[in-house]
Amino acid sequence: MFNEAIIIPVIMAVIEILKGVGLPKKFGALAALVLGIVIGIFFLDQPQIKLRIFQGVIYGLSASGLYSGAKNAIEEVRMRRK
């Protein structure tokens, strides 16, 4: 039903929008996890709800980890240039 290849970037984009409208940065990872679970429950085609929730958790954690990793890499490059 839903192309799973775009779930992680969609979660990242939604979290960035939420941060732009006032979500504190410290809640970004939690919001990504919750959003991943919601997407898993309502948009994935797994036959069992447990599998959809588990996949949603994986997508949410992946999105928050990908954002964090990219942010840390950019900060490291900036520090080395100085």
Secondary structure, 3 states (H helix, E strand, C coil): CCCHHHHHHHHHHHHHHHHHCCCCHHHHHHHHHHHHHHHHHHHCCCCCHHHHHHHHHHHHHHHHHHHHHHHHHHHHHHHHHC
